[in-house]
Amino acid sequence: MRIERIEDLRVFDAIARAGNLSAAARQLDVALTLISKRLNRLEKTLGIRLIHRTTRQLYLTEEGLEFLDRCRAVLEAVDAAEDVGADRTQNGVVRVTAAVAFTQRQIAPRLHRFIKAHPGISVQVLSNNRLVDLVEQRVDAAFRQAPLDNGSFVTRTIAPDGEILCASPAYLAECGEPAHPGELIDHRCLTTGDPAPTSWALQRRGEQIHAPVRSVLGSTDGELPHIAALNGAGIVVKSCWDAIDDIRSGRLVRVLPEWWGRSRSLRVMQPVRQHQPRRVQLFIQFMEAELKEAVAANRDLDLFPTTNA
């Protein structure tokens, strides 16, 4: 013998509390015929009569009284388990990863609002420019600015992104501003990569070129050329998300504004899971809303491409 449906136990408990089938049906907001059907099924499964019914009243049999005690113990355990499940999905730790610069400039300044809104959730950030193994590192969500497609993960675009050229006002006052990508070879360029690139891939309304550049400073860490650009060392190519605050403040100025670097989008990647904890969904939804608000608030700077990669 095995009881297949927990709903049958809830019906029996409701009948015992209400004192009759009609009141139990109203309490559970179901049809009276369904109440009767489930009670009959439960008695048939157990092989005992739980309730004696007359035209005016019903009362529990001795077996019914004994079963009611056990039934309520089961229901209390189920409710407690469901409470734990709800609490665990709403609360706990969210593990996210992102590049160092994006973490510092876009995630970190917003975390206080998320933490205040969701005091039961803790955020653990793996800030790393290397691509970490999401499964091995138990990462719930990875924010990526490159077109990484992997069938093992759920990937979704949450905001536009693009590479732009920029330099400090001091550098442009000293060296002038190039009018065409072909003039970049005559400027001090700050590059990322090892070996340092000898050209930058640029595009404009379908036109694509590889503009020769002379790297006066190269680094595998994209933050070093960024800081050097802020101090007037030369022209740098940066993600618009990395440069937006500096351009808004005037510390950097966009160079060759009609031209873009590599096409990109900001994506969030998650391990494939059927039941994603609610806390993870809340964090992703929060970041997506925050970034969309930032895009809308900075439309006047024309830093974001109109189409995603």
Buried (B, 14 or more C-beta within 10 A) or exposed (E): EEEEEEEBBBBBBBBBEBEBBEBBBBBBEBEBEEBBEBBEBBBEBBEBEBBEEEEEEBEBBEBBEEBBEEBBEEBEEEEEEEEEEEEEBBBBEBBBBBBEBBBBBBBEEBBEEBEEEBEEBEBEBBBBBEEEEBEEEEBBBBBBBEBEEEEEBBBEBBBBBBBBBBBBEEBBEEBEBBEEBEEBBEBBBBBBEEEBBEBBBBBEEEEEBEBBBBBBBBBEEBBBBBEBBBEBBBBBBBBBBBBBBBBBEEBBBBBBBEBBBBBBBBBBBBBEEEEBBBBBBBBBEBBBEBBEEBBEEBEEBEBBBEEBB
